[in-house]
Amino acid sequence: MITFSLHGKGVPPEIASTEMEAEGDSIGRLITKVMEAKPGLREYLTAGGKLRTDITILVNGRHCMFMDGLETRLNRGDRIDVLLPMIGG
């Protein structure tokens, strides 16, 4: 199982976290699966029908841009954390 969590202000708890089978899938494919399973996530993760560029995606605490980006392959037990941008001061 892969654990997926979305962190950010205003994210309802019922869509903020889930576990699903995704071993061998890419991060991009996992995100698509999660949005299909929990349609409310789409409004937080996409803009104009595409994945937002201002979100941070971590795989086991490591930013995916330092790996293979959305093509990073997932393994059993991986934890995906998606961080929405925070503003204010």
Salt bridges, closest charged atoms under 4 A:
GLU23 OE1 - ARG76 NH2 3.28
ASP25 OD2 - LYS33 NZ 2.56
ASP54 OD1 - ARG52 NE 2.89
ASP81 OD1 - HIS7 NE2 2.75
ASP81 OD2 - ARG79 NE 3.24
